[in-house]
Amino acid sequence: MSIFCDKDLNLILASASPRRSEIMKLAGYDFKVVPSFADETVIPVPKTPHEFVEKLSRIKAEEVFSRNPDACVIGADTVVVLNDNILGKPKDDEDAFLMLKSLSGNTHTVYTGVSILSKNKQVTFHEATFVTFNSLSDDEIRCYLKTSEHRDKAGAYGIQGYGSVFVSHIEGCYFNVMGLPISKLYNALKEF
């Protein structure tokens, strides 16, 4: 399973995210990647962001678990929230520009929901991290968009890359902002 445990859980990460895979590898986990084909558009938007990410992580994990019933499946979903508005992945560069403009000089919250499913146990939880951005000029945002790093990222930025220069400080789990709260996941997997 990992360098910290000799249990063989037959771990599957139900995500095509290279960042989530990188975090799992950094933590020493032996796992397989099986992307989920769950339709994320059919669920009604829950009342709170943490309910939203927990529900999506569960849907992803359930879809992969249905194809791999002997595995321990991990599903995850991440969103950025500013003033009660959920910012998912940008539709295009203009959408990304508007997202980054709204984050400029403000503190937002990054929520990641995680679901772990096995034959014997199932658990779902979330983590929240507060991220404060410096004030950004339109030129800075446009230069950042030229890197294409914003594509396929909630909130249109990657804290682990060029987007790191926008962050003045965080409160909470850094890895949660990347898409997987690894310490909380590690503690949850100890119970499986």
Rosetta blueprint (number, residue, H / E / L):
1 M L
2 S E
3 I L
4 F L
5 C E
6 D L
7 K L
8 D L
9 L L
10 N L
11 L E
12 I E
13 L E
14 A L
15 S L
16 A L
17 S L
18 P H
19 R H
20 R H
21 S H
22 E H
23 I H
24 M H
25 K H
26 L H
27 A L
28 G L
29 Y L
30 D L
31 F E
32 K E
33 V E
34 V L
35 P L
36 S L
37 F L
38 A L
39 D L
40 E L
41 T L
42 V L
43 I L
44 P L
45 V L
46 P L
47 K L
48 T L
49 P H
50 H H
51 E H
52 F H
53 V H
54 E H
55 K H
56 L H
57 S H
58 R H
59 I H
60 K H
61 A H
62 E H
63 E H
64 V H
65 F H
66 S H
67 R H
68 N L
69 P L
70 D L
71 A L
72 C E
73 V E
74 I E
75 G E
76 A E
77 D E
78 T E
79 V E
80 V E
81 V E
82 L E
83 N L
84 D L
85 N E
86 I E
87 L E
88 G L
89 K L
90 P L
91 K L
92 D L
93 D H
94 E H
95 D H
96 A H
97 F H
98 L H
99 M H
100 L H
101 K H
102 S H
103 L H
104 S L
105 G L
106 N L
107 T E
108 H E
109 T E
110 V E
111 Y E
112 T E
113 G E
114 V E
115 S E
116 I E
117 L E
118 S L
119 K L
120 N L
121 K L
122 Q E
123 V E
124 T E
125 F E
126 H E
127 E E
128 A E
129 T E
130 F E
131 V E
132 T E
133 F E
134 N L
135 S L
136 L L
137 S L
138 D H
139 D H
140 E H
141 I H
142 R H
143 C H
144 Y H
145 L H
146 K H
147 T L
148 S L
149 E L
150 H L
151 R L
152 D L
153 K L
154 A H
155 G H
156 A H
157 Y L
158 G L
159 I L
160 Q L
161 G L
162 Y H
163 G H
164 S H
165 V H
166 F H
167 V E
168 S E
169 H E
170 I E
171 E E
172 G L
173 C L
174 Y H
175 F H
176 N H
177 V H
178 M H
179 G L
180 L L
181 P L
182 I H
183 S H
184 K H
185 L H
186 Y H
187 N H
188 A H
189 L H
190 K L
191 E L
192 F L
